[in-house]
C-alpha cells in the first residue's frame, strides 16, 4: 500500500469526505474511524486510527484528520 496514492477530499456540505485510492473512489468517511475501516478494506489491515491520522501516505484536502464537517 505504501506505493498507492490516498486522497481524502474536503468535507461535503452534508458532511463526510470522499476517499480515493489510486483514482478509485472507496467511499465516504464521516470520521477517522470510518476512514480507517475503508483503508483496511483496501489493504491496510494492521492500521489503526492513530496510524491513519499520522500517515504520510494520505493527501488531505480541505483540512487534516481532525476535519470532518464543512
Biopython code that builds the backbone (N, CA, C, O; Angstrom):
import numpy as np
from Bio.PDB.StructureBuilder import StructureBuilder

atoms = [
    (1, "UNK", "N", (0.818, -1.196, 0.000)),
    (1, "UNK", "CA", (0.000, 0.000, 0.000)),
    (1, "UNK", "C", (0.854, 1.248, 0.000)),
    (1, "UNK", "O", (0.364, 2.309, -0.389)),
    (2, "UNK", "N", (2.103, 1.177, 0.415)),
    (2, "UNK", "CA", (2.923, 2.369, 0.539)),
    (2, "UNK", "C", (3.145, 3.061, -0.802)),
    (2, "UNK", "O", (3.486, 4.243, -0.824)),
    (3, "UNK", "N", (2.963, 2.362, -1.917)),
    (3, "UNK", "CA", (3.136, 2.965, -3.223)),
    (3, "UNK", "C", (1.828, 3.508, -3.781)),
    (3, "UNK", "O", (1.818, 4.088, -4.866)),
    (4, "UNK", "N", (0.751, 3.334, -3.075)),
    (4, "UNK", "CA", (-0.553, 3.769, -3.547)),
    (4, "UNK", "C", (-0.828, 5.200, -3.106)),
    (4, "UNK", "O", (-0.337, 5.646, -2.069)),
    (5, "UNK", "N", (-1.609, 5.906, -3.894)),
    (5, "UNK", "CA", (-1.944, 7.294, -3.591)),
    (5, "UNK", "C", (-3.320, 7.344, -2.933)),
    (5, "UNK", "O", (-4.314, 6.904, -3.511)),
    (6, "UNK", "N", (-3.363, 7.884, -1.725)),
    (6, "UNK", "CA", (-4.610, 8.010, -0.975)),
    (6, "UNK", "C", (-4.936, 9.489, -0.850)),
    (6, "UNK", "O", (-4.118, 10.276, -0.375)),
    (7, "UNK", "N", (-6.148, 9.865, -1.281)),
    (7, "UNK", "CA", (-6.596, 11.249, -1.166)),
    (7, "UNK", "C", (-7.882, 11.272, -0.358)),
    (7, "UNK", "O", (-8.813, 10.510, -0.619)),
    (8, "UNK", "N", (-7.918, 12.158, 0.627)),
    (8, "UNK", "CA", (-9.131, 12.416, 1.387)),
    (8, "UNK", "C", (-9.561, 13.831, 1.003)),
    (8, "UNK", "O", (-8.872, 14.804, 1.307)),
    (9, "UNK", "N", (-10.699, 13.929, 0.338)),
    (9, "UNK", "CA", (-11.182, 15.200, -0.187)),
    (9, "UNK", "C", (-11.830, 16.049, 0.904)),
    (9, "UNK", "O", (-12.134, 15.544, 1.985)),
    (10, "UNK", "N", (-12.042, 17.340, 0.626)),
    (10, "UNK", "CA", (-12.660, 18.218, 1.632)),
    (10, "UNK", "C", (-14.049, 17.720, 2.038)),
    (10, "UNK", "O", (-14.704, 17.004, 1.281)),
    (11, "UNK", "N", (-14.489, 18.103, 3.231)),
    (11, "UNK", "CA", (-15.832, 17.716, 3.660)),
    (11, "UNK", "C", (-16.890, 18.267, 2.715)),
    (11, "UNK", "O", (-16.781, 19.395, 2.233)),
    (12, "UNK", "N", (-17.911, 17.466, 2.457)),
    (12, "UNK", "CA", (-19.026, 17.921, 1.625)),
    (12, "UNK", "C", (-19.952, 18.800, 2.460)),
    (12, "UNK", "O", (-19.817, 18.872, 3.682)),
    (13, "UNK", "N", (-20.873, 19.453, 1.805)),
    (13, "UNK", "CA", (-21.822, 20.315, 2.512)),
    (13, "UNK", "C", (-22.687, 19.521, 3.486)),
    (13, "UNK", "O", (-23.123, 20.056, 4.506)),
    (14, "UNK", "N", (-22.936, 18.257, 3.180)),
    (14, "UNK", "CA", (-23.766, 17.423, 4.042)),
    (14, "UNK", "C", (-22.946, 16.633, 5.054)),
    (14, "UNK", "O", (-23.497, 15.876, 5.853)),
    (15, "UNK", "N", (-21.624, 16.813, 5.016)),
    (15, "UNK", "CA", (-20.733, 16.094, 5.924)),
    (15, "UNK", "C", (-20.117, 14.894, 5.239)),
    (15, "UNK", "O", (-20.659, 14.375, 4.263)),
    (16, "UNK", "N", (-18.997, 14.462, 5.748)),
    (16, "UNK", "CA", (-18.288, 13.329, 5.175)),
    (16, "UNK", "C", (-17.279, 13.766, 4.138)),
    (16, "UNK", "O", (-17.396, 14.839, 3.546)),
    (17, "UNK", "N", (-16.292, 12.924, 3.929)),
    (17, "UNK", "CA", (-15.210, 13.205, 2.991)),
    (17, "UNK", "C", (-15.029, 12.016, 2.063)),
    (17, "UNK", "O", (-14.932, 10.873, 2.509)),
    (18, "UNK", "N", (-14.984, 12.297, 0.777)),
    (18, "UNK", "CA", (-14.749, 11.252, -0.208)),
    (18, "UNK", "C", (-13.324, 10.748, -0.067)),
    (18, "UNK", "O", (-12.399, 11.530, 0.153)),
    (19, "UNK", "N", (-13.150, 9.441, -0.194)),
    (19, "UNK", "CA", (-11.840, 8.809, -0.077)),
    (19, "UNK", "C", (-11.520, 8.113, -1.394)),
    (19, "UNK", "O", (-12.325, 7.341, -1.915)),
    (20, "UNK", "N", (-10.339, 8.396, -1.921)),
    (20, "UNK", "CA", (-9.920, 7.903, -3.215)),
    (20, "UNK", "C", (-8.558, 7.228, -3.062)),
    (20, "UNK", "O", (-7.652, 7.782, -2.439)),
    (21, "UNK", "N", (-8.418, 6.039, -3.627)),
    (21, "UNK", "CA", (-7.128, 5.353, -3.647)),
    (21, "UNK", "C", (-6.801, 5.018, -5.094)),
    (21, "UNK", "O", (-7.542, 4.303, -5.768)),
    (22, "UNK", "N", (-5.686, 5.545, -5.551)),
    (22, "UNK", "CA", (-5.229, 5.306, -6.925)),
    (22, "UNK", "C", (-6.305, 5.631, -7.962)),
    (22, "UNK", "O", (-6.458, 4.908, -8.946)),
    (23, "UNK", "N", (-7.047, 6.714, -7.744)),
    (23, "UNK", "CA", (-8.057, 7.143, -8.704)),
    (23, "UNK", "C", (-9.390, 6.431, -8.584)),
    (23, "UNK", "O", (-10.305, 6.703, -9.361)),
    (24, "UNK", "N", (-9.518, 5.527, -7.626)),
    (24, "UNK", "CA", (-10.760, 4.792, -7.417)),
    (24, "UNK", "C", (-11.421, 5.268, -6.126)),
    (24, "UNK", "O", (-10.786, 5.299, -5.072)),
    (25, "UNK", "N", (-12.687, 5.636, -6.213)),
    (25, "UNK", "CA", (-13.409, 6.092, -5.032)),
    (25, "UNK", "C", (-13.727, 4.891, -4.144)),
    (25, "UNK", "O", (-14.364, 3.932, -4.578)),
    (26, "UNK", "N", (-13.270, 4.963, -2.886)),
    (26, "UNK", "CA", (-13.564, 3.886, -1.933)),
    (26, "UNK", "C", (-14.898, 4.107, -1.256)),
    (26, "UNK", "O", (-15.599, 3.152, -0.920)),
    (27, "UNK", "N", (-15.249, 5.361, -1.057)),
    (27, "UNK", "CA", (-16.489, 5.680, -0.366)),
    (27, "UNK", "C", (-16.374, 7.014, 0.337)),
    (27, "UNK", "O", (-15.480, 7.811, 0.051)),
    (28, "UNK", "N", (-17.287, 7.242, 1.257)),
    (28, "UNK", "CA", (-17.307, 8.475, 2.037)),
    (28, "UNK", "C", (-17.073, 8.135, 3.495)),
    (28, "UNK", "O", (-17.715, 7.244, 4.050)),
    (29, "UNK", "N", (-16.152, 8.850, 4.103)),
    (29, "UNK", "CA", (-15.855, 8.673, 5.527)),
    (29, "UNK", "C", (-16.438, 9.860, 6.289)),
    (29, "UNK", "O", (-16.333, 11.005, 5.849)),
    (30, "UNK", "N", (-17.049, 9.576, 7.426)),
    (30, "UNK", "CA", (-17.651, 10.608, 8.271)),
    (30, "UNK", "C", (-16.863, 10.820, 9.552)),
    (30, "UNK", "O", (-17.215, 11.652, 10.388)),
    (31, "UNK", "N", (-15.784, 10.045, 9.692)),
    (31, "UNK", "CA", (-14.927, 10.144, 10.880)),
    (31, "UNK", "C", (-13.600, 9.448, 10.578)),
    (31, "UNK", "O", (-13.454, 8.762, 9.567)),
    (32, "UNK", "N", (-12.666, 9.637, 11.456)),
    (32, "UNK", "CA", (-11.379, 8.961, 11.321)),
    (32, "UNK", "C", (-11.571, 7.446, 11.403)),
    (32, "UNK", "O", (-10.875, 6.692, 10.722)),
    (33, "UNK", "N", (-12.498, 7.009, 12.222)),
    (33, "UNK", "CA", (-12.799, 5.577, 12.307)),
    (33, "UNK", "C", (-13.282, 5.048, 10.958)),
    (33, "UNK", "O", (-12.815, 4.007, 10.495)),
    (34, "UNK", "N", (-14.222, 5.768, 10.322)),
    (34, "UNK", "CA", (-14.719, 5.346, 9.006)),
    (34, "UNK", "C", (-13.582, 5.254, 7.998)),
    (34, "UNK", "O", (-13.506, 4.296, 7.230)),
    (35, "UNK", "N", (-12.707, 6.241, 7.999)),
    (35, "UNK", "CA", (-11.580, 6.249, 7.077)),
    (35, "UNK", "C", (-10.676, 5.047, 7.326)),
    (35, "UNK", "O", (-10.213, 4.408, 6.381)),
    (36, "UNK", "N", (-10.428, 4.743, 8.580)),
    (36, "UNK", "CA", (-9.595, 3.595, 8.937)),
    (36, "UNK", "C", (-10.194, 2.301, 8.392)),
    (36, "UNK", "O", (-9.470, 1.459, 7.860)),
    (37, "UNK", "N", (-11.499, 2.139, 8.518)),
    (37, "UNK", "CA", (-12.169, 0.941, 8.020)),
    (37, "UNK", "C", (-12.055, 0.857, 6.498)),
    (37, "UNK", "O", (-11.766, -0.211, 5.958)),
    (38, "UNK", "N", (-12.279, 1.971, 5.807)),
    (38, "UNK", "CA", (-12.158, 1.974, 4.345)),
    (38, "UNK", "C", (-10.750, 1.588, 3.909)),
    (38, "UNK", "O", (-10.580, 0.815, 2.966)),
    (39, "UNK", "N", (-9.753, 2.118, 4.585)),
    (39, "UNK", "CA", (-8.368, 1.806, 4.220)),
    (39, "UNK", "C", (-7.988, 0.376, 4.564)),
    (39, "UNK", "O", (-7.219, -0.249, 3.835)),
    (40, "UNK", "N", (-8.509, -0.147, 5.652)),
    (40, "UNK", "CA", (-8.270, -1.565, 5.975)),
    (40, "UNK", "C", (-8.832, -2.443, 4.861)),
    (40, "UNK", "O", (-8.195, -3.402, 4.426)),
    (41, "UNK", "N", (-10.035, -2.098, 4.409)),
    (41, "UNK", "CA", (-10.660, -2.867, 3.330)),
    (41, "UNK", "C", (-9.866, -2.774, 2.036)),
    (41, "UNK", "O", (-9.970, -3.653, 1.180)),
    (42, "UNK", "N", (-9.067, -1.709, 1.885)),
    (42, "UNK", "CA", (-8.256, -1.517, 0.688)),
    (42, "UNK", "C", (-6.860, -2.127, 0.831)),
    (42, "UNK", "O", (-6.031, -1.990, -0.069)),
    (43, "UNK", "N", (-6.595, -2.792, 1.942)),
    (43, "UNK", "CA", (-5.317, -3.482, 2.068)),
    (43, "UNK", "C", (-4.412, -3.025, 3.187)),
    (43, "UNK", "O", (-3.224, -3.349, 3.177)),
    (44, "UNK", "N", (-4.926, -2.286, 4.151)),
    (44, "UNK", "CA", (-4.124, -1.871, 5.305)),
    (44, "UNK", "C", (-4.703, -2.470, 6.578)),
    (44, "UNK", "O", (-5.172, -1.729, 7.441)),
    (45, "UNK", "N", (-4.685, -3.769, 6.715)),
    (45, "UNK", "CA", (-5.378, -4.422, 7.827)),
    (45, "UNK", "C", (-4.801, -4.148, 9.205)),
    (45, "UNK", "O", (-5.496, -4.330, 10.205)),
    (46, "UNK", "N", (-3.554, -3.716, 9.285)),
    (46, "UNK", "CA", (-2.950, -3.509, 10.597)),
    (46, "UNK", "C", (-2.943, -2.055, 11.052)),
    (46, "UNK", "O", (-2.385, -1.743, 12.104)),
    (47, "UNK", "N", (-3.551, -1.169, 10.282)),
    (47, "UNK", "CA", (-3.577, 0.244, 10.656)),
    (47, "UNK", "C", (-4.700, 0.526, 11.634)),
    (47, "UNK", "O", (-5.799, -0.017, 11.516)),
    (48, "UNK", "N", (-4.404, 1.393, 12.611)),
    (48, "UNK", "CA", (-5.460, 1.878, 13.497)),
    (48, "UNK", "C", (-5.647, 3.367, 13.224)),
    (48, "UNK", "O", (-5.004, 3.915, 12.329)),
    (49, "UNK", "N", (-6.518, 4.025, 13.984)),
    (49, "UNK", "CA", (-6.828, 5.435, 13.746)),
    (49, "UNK", "C", (-5.611, 6.343, 13.908)),
    (49, "UNK", "O", (-5.478, 7.329, 13.183)),
    (50, "UNK", "N", (-4.733, 6.027, 14.837)),
    (50, "UNK", "CA", (-3.520, 6.832, 15.028)),
    (50, "UNK", "C", (-2.615, 6.703, 13.807)),
    (50, "UNK", "O", (-2.076, 7.700, 13.326)),
    (51, "UNK", "N", (-2.447, 5.479, 13.303)),
    (51, "UNK", "CA", (-1.634, 5.263, 12.101)),
    (51, "UNK", "C", (-2.175, 6.071, 10.928)),
    (51, "UNK", "O", (-1.413, 6.706, 10.199)),
    (52, "UNK", "N", (-3.481, 6.045, 10.752)),
    (52, "UNK", "CA", (-4.113, 6.770, 9.647)),
    (52, "UNK", "C", (-3.903, 8.273, 9.810)),
    (52, "UNK", "O", (-3.524, 8.952, 8.855)),
    (53, "UNK", "N", (-4.144, 8.791, 11.002)),
    (53, "UNK", "CA", (-4.014, 10.232, 11.249)),
    (53, "UNK", "C", (-2.587, 10.725, 11.028)),
    (53, "UNK", "O", (-2.387, 11.862, 10.600)),
    (54, "UNK", "N", (-1.607, 9.893, 11.310)),
    (54, "UNK", "CA", (-0.206, 10.308, 11.228)),
    (54, "UNK", "C", (0.484, 9.893, 9.924)),
    (54, "UNK", "O", (1.649, 10.228, 9.711)),
    (55, "UNK", "N", (-0.213, 9.178, 9.065)),
    (55, "UNK", "CA", (0.407, 8.647, 7.865)),
    (55, "UNK", "C", (0.798, 9.731, 6.870)),
    (55, "UNK", "O", (0.026, 10.650, 6.595)),
    (56, "UNK", "N", (1.990, 9.612, 6.344)),
    (56, "UNK", "CA", (2.436, 10.492, 5.279)),
    (56, "UNK", "C", (1.939, 10.045, 3.916)),
    (56, "UNK", "O", (2.160, 10.736, 2.921)),
    (57, "UNK", "N", (1.267, 8.897, 3.855)),
    (57, "UNK", "CA", (0.741, 8.376, 2.598)),
    (57, "UNK", "C", (-0.555, 9.052, 2.184)),
    (57, "UNK", "O", (-0.952, 8.991, 1.020)),
    (58, "UNK", "N", (-1.212, 9.693, 3.137)),
    (58, "UNK", "CA", (-2.526, 10.267, 2.867)),
    (58, "UNK", "C", (-2.392, 11.745, 2.530)),
    (58, "UNK", "O", (-1.753, 12.514, 3.248)),
    (59, "UNK", "N", (-3.009, 12.117, 1.422)),
    (59, "UNK", "CA", (-3.040, 13.502, 0.974)),
    (59, "UNK", "C", (-4.386, 14.092, 1.423)),
    (59, "UNK", "O", (-5.440, 13.725, 0.904)),
    (60, "UNK", "N", (-4.331, 14.996, 2.380)),
    (60, "UNK", "CA", (-5.538, 15.591, 2.949)),
    (60, "UNK", "C", (-5.868, 16.892, 2.221)),
    (60, "UNK", "O", (-5.037, 17.798, 2.165)),
    (61, "UNK", "N", (-7.052, 16.988, 1.675)),
    (61, "UNK", "CA", (-7.507, 18.209, 1.011)),
    (61, "UNK", "C", (-8.603, 18.836, 1.876)),
    (61, "UNK", "O", (-9.519, 18.143, 2.321)),
    (62, "UNK", "N", (-8.510, 20.118, 2.106)),
    (62, "UNK", "CA", (-9.564, 20.806, 2.853)),
    (62, "UNK", "C", (-9.517, 20.558, 4.341)),
    (62, "UNK", "O", (-10.551, 20.631, 5.004)),
    (63, "UNK", "N", (-8.368, 20.273, 4.880)),
    (63, "UNK", "CA", (-8.220, 20.033, 6.314)),
    (63, "UNK", "C", (-7.661, 18.651, 6.588)),
    (63, "UNK", "O", (-7.774, 17.741, 5.767)),
    (64, "UNK", "N", (-7.064, 18.512, 7.745)),
    (64, "UNK", "CA", (-6.433, 17.249, 8.120)),
    (64, "UNK", "C", (-7.391, 16.272, 8.762)),
    (64, "UNK", "O", (-8.607, 16.378, 8.601)),
    (65, "UNK", "N", (-6.836, 15.319, 9.490)),
    (65, "UNK", "CA", (-7.643, 14.231, 10.052)),
    (65, "UNK", "C", (-8.628, 14.670, 11.130)),
    (65, "UNK", "O", (-9.477, 13.881, 11.544)),
    (66, "UNK", "N", (-8.529, 15.909, 11.588)),
    (66, "UNK", "CA", (-9.460, 16.388, 12.604)),
    (66, "UNK", "C", (-10.682, 17.091, 12.000)),
    (66, "UNK", "O", (-11.582, 17.488, 12.740)),
    (67, "UNK", "N", (-10.733, 17.255, 10.664)),
    (67, "UNK", "CA", (-11.808, 17.999, 9.999)),
    (67, "UNK", "C", (-12.753, 17.043, 9.279)),
    (67, "UNK", "O", (-12.355, 16.357, 8.337)),
    (68, "UNK", "N", (-14.013, 17.000, 9.730)),
    (68, "UNK", "CA", (-14.990, 16.102, 9.121)),
    (68, "UNK", "C", (-16.291, 16.800, 8.724)),
    (68, "UNK", "O", (-17.139, 16.200, 8.065)),
    (69, "UNK", "N", (-16.449, 18.044, 9.114)),
    (69, "UNK", "CA", (-17.651, 18.791, 8.750)),
    (69, "UNK", "C", (-17.225, 20.085, 8.075)),
    (69, "UNK", "O", (-16.160, 20.623, 8.377)),
    (70, "UNK", "N", (-18.064, 20.595, 7.148)),
    (70, "UNK", "CA", (-17.705, 21.828, 6.430)),
    (70, "UNK", "C", (-17.641, 23.027, 7.349)),
    (70, "UNK", "O", (-17.353, 24.136, 6.898)),
]
sb = StructureBuilder()
sb.init_structure("model")
sb.init_model(0)
sb.init_chain("A")
sb.init_seg("    ")
for serial, (resi, resn, name, xyz) in enumerate(atoms, 1):
    if name == "N":
        sb.init_residue(resn, " ", resi, " ")
    sb.init_atom(name, np.array(xyz, "f"), 0.0, 1.0, " ", f" {name:<3s}", serial, name[0])
structure = sb.get_structure()
